[in-house]
Structures are given as structure tokens and as C-alpha cells.
Amino acid sequence: MPKTLLRVLWAVVVYMALSGCALLLREVYASAVLPVYRWELSWIAPDFEVQKFAIDHSDSQPKFSVIALGRRYVQVGGQPHLLTTVYQSSFQVTSALQHAVLLLFVPLAWPGLTLKRRLAGAIFAIPILCALEFADVPWSLVGALDAARASSWNGPETLATLWEILLGTGGRLALALAGGALACQTSYVFENSRPRKVNRRKSGARPAMRKHARM
């Protein structure tokens, strides 16, 4: 069987195995990252008063759901009045796991790597995965909230809204693949940066004998 066909079959097996594990562990993953996302959401969305941030199981696919309040002063009869609006945004848990699947898929299925480099790449992919997850899901939720507020108040698009649009139009896939390639390269640099043992004994050379002076 040609090597190219074997590599393709191996890539398919790896992708299917990672996708299956992601579906089985999505509830565990969602429960584990929810407190971290809640903290990050309160930090990057100070303009919203988050009322609820939880995992929504009303549909067949679980999703992160945010309900927040947006407040704004409007002029009514020459007097300022506080207007409160309820906004909601959601993000599917399976979409959030896309980073995990693709990040681990690249080092495990990349052709020409040794087993040691594949394992090292999978290990280095973990901190990269954490960085991508924190830059994706909370910011996507905030971007959806900003987009809803801009639509209701005729406001300008924010950076979070533009980032959410960019991720939804292929940016999420590109970031995951780039992170997987970075994990492979990091493992290569780490493996080649270790000091190598140098054989100081030259072939054919004999150790010098000390001459002892006679008293």
C-alpha cells in the first residue's frame, strides 16, 4: 500500500478519534471552563451587567448562554431617563472544541514526524489551546452582545464585534491550524536545543601516561 494512502488513512483515523473524544467530553469541558469564562467575561465586558452565564441544555446541542443588561441614558421631555435593555448571546460547546480537535490533529497527523515529536507537539499544544480558547469564546460572546446593542441603539461596531465576525468567517479554523503548526515547530526547537554528548576520545588516540619521577 502506498505511503501516501497510509498517511491519509492515519489522518482520517486521528481526526475521527479526536472528534469522538470531543463529543464525549464536551460536558466535562464546558463545566471546567465555565468559571474561567465567567471571570474573563466580567473583565472584558464592563459595559454590560451579566445576569446569567451558564450552559444551556434546551436544544440538542449544549451551548454557553449569556444574559446581560445594557444601560443607557436617553432624553425624554428634556429630562434624562435610564433605559435598560436585555441582551442575550450564545455559543455552541462543540464549536468551542474545534480548537482542541484541530490543534491536536496537526501534530498527531502531520506526515514525517517521529513518535517522540508527535507526543511533544501534543504537549506543547495544550498552552496554545488555552490561549486560543480564552481569545475565542468569551470575546465571541461579547461581540454578539455588542452587535445587538449597536443594532438597537444605532451604535458603531466595536472591536469585539469585528473579532467575532472574523472568527466566524474562517478565522477560527486558521487560528487552530496555525496553533498546531506552532506546537510542532516548538517541539522541534526544544528537541534540537538540548545539549548533545560529545565523544572526546579520538579514534586511535591513547591516554597519556604520567611519568613518575624517581626519588
C-alpha positions as a Markdown table, in Angstrom:
| # | Residue | x | y | z |
|---|---|---|---|---|
| 1 | Met | 0.0 | 0.0 | 0.0 |
| 2 | Pro | 1.5 | 3.4 | -0.9 |
| 3 | Lys | 2.8 | 5.6 | 1.9 |
| 4 | Thr | 0.6 | 8.5 | 0.8 |
| 5 | Leu | -2.6 | 6.4 | 1.2 |
| 6 | Leu | -1.4 | 5.2 | 4.7 |
| 7 | Arg | -0.9 | 8.8 | 5.7 |
| 8 | Val | -4.3 | 9.8 | 4.5 |
| 9 | Leu | -5.9 | 6.9 | 6.4 |
| 10 | Trp | -3.9 | 7.8 | 9.5 |
| 11 | Ala | -5.1 | 11.4 | 9.3 |
| 12 | Val | -8.7 | 10.3 | 9.0 |
| 13 | Val | -8.4 | 7.9 | 12.0 |
| 14 | Val | -6.8 | 10.6 | 14.1 |
| 15 | Tyr | -9.5 | 13.2 | 13.2 |
| 16 | Met | -12.4 | 10.8 | 13.8 |
| 17 | Ala | -10.9 | 9.8 | 17.2 |
| 18 | Leu | -10.3 | 13.4 | 18.3 |
| 19 | Ser | -13.8 | 14.4 | 17.2 |
| 20 | Gly | -15.4 | 11.4 | 19.1 |
| 21 | Cys | -13.5 | 12.3 | 22.3 |
| 22 | Ala | -14.6 | 15.9 | 22.0 |
| 23 | Leu | -18.2 | 14.9 | 21.7 |
| 24 | Leu | -17.9 | 12.5 | 24.7 |
| 25 | Leu | -16.1 | 15.1 | 26.9 |
| 26 | Arg | -18.0 | 18.2 | 25.9 |
| 27 | Glu | -20.0 | 18.3 | 29.1 |
| 28 | Val | -16.8 | 17.9 | 31.2 |
| 29 | Tyr | -15.1 | 20.6 | 29.2 |
| 30 | Ala | -17.9 | 23.0 | 29.5 |
| 31 | Ser | -18.2 | 22.6 | 33.2 |
| 32 | Ala | -14.5 | 23.0 | 33.7 |
| 33 | Val | -14.0 | 26.2 | 31.6 |
| 34 | Leu | -17.3 | 27.9 | 32.7 |
| 35 | Pro | -15.8 | 29.6 | 35.8 |
| 36 | Val | -12.8 | 30.8 | 33.9 |
| 37 | Tyr | -15.0 | 32.2 | 31.1 |
| 38 | Arg | -17.3 | 33.9 | 33.7 |
| 39 | Trp | -14.3 | 35.7 | 35.2 |
| 40 | Glu | -13.0 | 36.7 | 31.8 |
| 41 | Leu | -16.4 | 37.9 | 30.7 |
| 42 | Ser | -16.7 | 40.2 | 33.7 |
| 43 | Trp | -13.3 | 41.6 | 32.8 |
| 44 | Ile | -13.7 | 42.3 | 29.1 |
| 45 | Ala | -17.4 | 43.3 | 29.2 |
| 46 | Pro | -17.6 | 46.1 | 31.8 |
| 47 | Asp | -20.4 | 47.9 | 29.9 |
| 48 | Phe | -22.8 | 45.0 | 30.5 |
| 49 | Glu | -24.3 | 43.8 | 33.7 |
| 50 | Val | -24.2 | 40.0 | 33.3 |
| 51 | Gln | -27.3 | 38.5 | 34.9 |
| 52 | Lys | -26.7 | 34.8 | 33.9 |
| 53 | Phe | -23.9 | 32.9 | 32.3 |
| 54 | Ala | -24.5 | 29.1 | 32.2 |
| 55 | Ile | -24.7 | 26.1 | 30.0 |
| 56 | Asp | -27.9 | 26.0 | 28.1 |
| 57 | His | -29.3 | 22.4 | 27.5 |
| 58 | Ser | -32.6 | 23.5 | 26.0 |
| 59 | Asp | -31.5 | 22.4 | 22.5 |
| 60 | Ser | -29.9 | 19.2 | 21.3 |
| 61 | Gln | -26.5 | 20.9 | 21.3 |
| 62 | Pro | -25.4 | 22.4 | 24.6 |
| 63 | Lys | -24.2 | 26.0 | 24.4 |
| 64 | Phe | -22.8 | 28.8 | 26.5 |
| 65 | Ser | -25.5 | 31.3 | 27.1 |
| 66 | Val | -25.2 | 34.8 | 28.4 |
| 67 | Ile | -28.0 | 37.2 | 29.5 |
| 68 | Ala | -26.8 | 40.7 | 30.2 |
| 69 | Leu | -28.2 | 44.1 | 30.8 |
| 70 | Gly | -27.2 | 47.2 | 28.9 |
| 71 | Arg | -28.0 | 50.6 | 30.3 |
| 72 | Arg | -28.1 | 54.0 | 28.6 |
| 73 | Tyr | -29.4 | 57.4 | 29.4 |
| 74 | Val | -31.9 | 58.9 | 26.9 |
| 75 | Gln | -33.5 | 62.3 | 26.8 |
| 76 | Val | -37.3 | 62.2 | 27.3 |
| 77 | Gly | -39.0 | 65.6 | 27.6 |
| 78 | Gly | -35.7 | 67.3 | 28.2 |
| 79 | Gln | -35.0 | 65.0 | 31.2 |
| 80 | Pro | -32.5 | 62.1 | 31.2 |
| 81 | His | -34.0 | 58.7 | 31.8 |
| 82 | Leu | -32.1 | 55.5 | 32.3 |
| 83 | Leu | -33.1 | 52.9 | 29.6 |
| 84 | Thr | -32.3 | 49.2 | 30.4 |
| 85 | Thr | -32.2 | 46.6 | 27.6 |
| 86 | Val | -31.8 | 42.9 | 28.0 |
| 87 | Tyr | -29.4 | 41.2 | 25.6 |
| 88 | Gln | -28.6 | 37.6 | 25.0 |
| 89 | Ser | -25.8 | 35.7 | 23.2 |
| 90 | Ser | -24.8 | 32.1 | 22.9 |
| 91 | Phe | -22.0 | 29.9 | 21.6 |
| 92 | Gln | -22.2 | 26.2 | 21.0 |
| 93 | Val | -19.9 | 24.0 | 23.0 |
| 94 | Thr | -19.0 | 21.8 | 20.1 |
| 95 | Ser | -17.8 | 24.9 | 18.2 |
| 96 | Ala | -15.6 | 25.8 | 21.1 |
| 97 | Leu | -14.0 | 22.4 | 21.0 |
| 98 | Gln | -12.9 | 23.0 | 17.4 |
| 99 | His | -9.6 | 24.4 | 18.6 |
| 100 | Ala | -8.9 | 21.3 | 20.7 |
| 101 | Val | -9.6 | 18.9 | 17.8 |
| 102 | Leu | -7.6 | 20.8 | 15.2 |
| 103 | Leu | -4.7 | 21.7 | 17.5 |
| 104 | Leu | -4.1 | 18.1 | 18.4 |
| 105 | Phe | -4.8 | 16.9 | 14.9 |
| 106 | Val | -1.9 | 18.8 | 13.4 |
| 107 | Pro | 1.0 | 17.3 | 15.4 |
| 108 | Leu | -0.6 | 13.8 | 15.6 |
| 109 | Ala | -1.3 | 13.5 | 11.9 |
| 110 | Trp | 1.5 | 15.7 | 10.3 |
| 111 | Pro | 3.5 | 13.5 | 7.9 |
| 112 | Gly | 7.1 | 12.8 | 8.5 |
| 113 | Leu | 7.2 | 13.3 | 12.3 |
| 114 | Thr | 8.6 | 10.8 | 14.7 |
| 115 | Leu | 6.6 | 9.4 | 17.6 |
| 116 | Lys | 8.6 | 11.5 | 20.0 |
| 117 | Arg | 8.0 | 14.7 | 18.2 |
| 118 | Arg | 4.3 | 13.9 | 17.9 |
| 119 | Leu | 3.9 | 13.5 | 21.6 |
| 120 | Ala | 6.0 | 16.6 | 22.3 |
| 121 | Gly | 3.8 | 18.6 | 19.8 |
| 122 | Ala | 0.7 | 17.4 | 21.6 |
| 123 | Ile | 2.1 | 18.5 | 24.9 |
| 124 | Phe | 3.1 | 21.9 | 23.6 |
| 125 | Ala | -0.4 | 22.3 | 22.0 |
| 126 | Ile | -2.0 | 22.4 | 25.5 |
| 127 | Pro | -0.9 | 26.0 | 26.5 |
| 128 | Ile | -1.6 | 27.2 | 22.9 |
| 129 | Leu | -5.1 | 25.7 | 23.2 |
| 130 | Cys | -5.7 | 27.6 | 26.5 |
| 131 | Ala | -4.7 | 30.9 | 24.8 |
| 132 | Leu | -6.9 | 30.3 | 21.8 |
| 133 | Glu | -9.9 | 29.3 | 23.9 |
| 134 | Phe | -9.7 | 32.4 | 26.0 |
| 135 | Ala | -9.3 | 34.6 | 22.9 |
| 136 | Asp | -12.3 | 33.0 | 21.2 |
| 137 | Val | -15.3 | 32.0 | 23.2 |
| 138 | Pro | -15.6 | 35.0 | 25.7 |
| 139 | Trp | -14.8 | 37.5 | 23.0 |
| 140 | Ser | -17.3 | 35.9 | 20.6 |
| 141 | Leu | -20.0 | 36.2 | 23.3 |
| 142 | Val | -19.1 | 39.9 | 24.0 |
| 143 | Gly | -19.0 | 40.5 | 20.2 |
| 144 | Ala | -22.5 | 39.2 | 19.8 |
| 145 | Leu | -23.7 | 41.4 | 22.8 |
| 146 | Asp | -22.0 | 44.5 | 21.2 |
| 147 | Ala | -23.6 | 43.7 | 17.9 |
| 148 | Ala | -27.1 | 43.5 | 19.4 |
| 149 | Arg | -26.6 | 46.8 | 21.3 |
| 150 | Ala | -25.3 | 48.5 | 18.2 |
| 151 | Ser | -28.3 | 47.3 | 16.3 |
| 152 | Ser | -30.8 | 48.6 | 18.9 |
| 153 | Trp | -29.0 | 51.9 | 19.7 |
| 154 | Asn | -27.6 | 52.6 | 16.2 |
| 155 | Gly | -24.1 | 52.5 | 17.6 |
| 156 | Pro | -20.8 | 51.7 | 15.9 |
| 157 | Glu | -19.3 | 48.3 | 15.7 |
| 158 | Thr | -16.8 | 47.5 | 18.4 |
| 159 | Leu | -13.5 | 45.6 | 18.2 |
| 160 | Ala | -15.2 | 42.6 | 19.8 |
| 161 | Thr | -17.9 | 42.6 | 17.1 |
| 162 | Leu | -15.3 | 42.7 | 14.3 |
| 163 | Trp | -13.3 | 39.9 | 16.0 |
| 164 | Glu | -16.4 | 37.7 | 16.3 |
| 165 | Ile | -17.2 | 38.2 | 12.6 |
| 166 | Leu | -13.6 | 37.4 | 11.7 |
| 167 | Leu | -13.6 | 34.2 | 13.7 |
| 168 | Gly | -16.9 | 33.1 | 12.3 |
| 169 | Thr | -15.7 | 33.5 | 8.7 |
| 170 | Gly | -12.8 | 31.2 | 8.8 |
| 171 | Gly | -10.6 | 32.8 | 11.4 |
| 172 | Arg | -11.3 | 30.1 | 14.0 |
| 173 | Leu | -10.1 | 27.4 | 11.6 |
| 174 | Ala | -7.0 | 29.4 | 10.6 |
| 175 | Leu | -6.0 | 30.1 | 14.2 |
| 176 | Ala | -6.4 | 26.4 | 15.1 |
| 177 | Leu | -4.2 | 25.2 | 12.2 |
| 178 | Ala | -1.6 | 27.9 | 12.9 |
| 179 | Gly | -1.5 | 26.9 | 16.6 |
| 180 | Gly | -1.0 | 23.2 | 15.6 |
| 181 | Ala | 1.9 | 24.2 | 13.3 |
| 182 | Leu | 3.4 | 26.3 | 16.1 |
| 183 | Ala | 3.2 | 23.4 | 18.5 |
| 184 | Cys | 5.1 | 21.2 | 16.0 |
| 185 | Gln | 7.7 | 23.8 | 15.5 |
| 186 | Thr | 8.1 | 24.4 | 19.2 |
| 187 | Ser | 8.7 | 20.7 | 19.8 |
| 188 | Tyr | 11.3 | 20.7 | 17.1 |
| 189 | Val | 13.2 | 23.7 | 18.6 |
| 190 | Phe | 13.0 | 22.2 | 22.0 |
| 191 | Glu | 14.3 | 18.8 | 20.8 |
| 192 | Asn | 17.3 | 20.4 | 19.0 |
| 193 | Ser | 18.2 | 22.8 | 21.7 |
| 194 | Arg | 19.2 | 20.1 | 24.1 |
| 195 | Pro | 23.0 | 19.7 | 24.6 |
| 196 | Arg | 24.4 | 16.7 | 22.9 |
| 197 | Lys | 27.0 | 14.5 | 24.4 |
| 198 | Val | 30.4 | 14.9 | 22.7 |
| 199 | Asn | 32.8 | 12.0 | 22.5 |
| 200 | Arg | 36.1 | 13.5 | 23.5 |
| 201 | Arg | 38.1 | 10.3 | 22.9 |
| 202 | Lys | 39.5 | 10.4 | 19.4 |
| 203 | Ser | 39.9 | 7.2 | 17.4 |
| 204 | Gly | 43.4 | 5.7 | 17.7 |
| 205 | Ala | 44.5 | 8.0 | 20.4 |
| 206 | Arg | 45.8 | 6.6 | 23.6 |
| 207 | Pro | 45.6 | 8.2 | 27.0 |
| 208 | Ala | 48.8 | 9.9 | 28.1 |
| 209 | Met | 50.8 | 8.1 | 30.8 |
| 210 | Arg | 52.1 | 10.0 | 33.6 |
| 211 | Lys | 55.8 | 9.7 | 34.3 |
| 212 | His | 56.6 | 9.3 | 37.9 |
| 213 | Ala | 59.9 | 10.8 | 39.0 |
| 214 | Arg | 62.1 | 8.5 | 41.0 |
| 215 | Met | 63.4 | 9.8 | 44.2 |
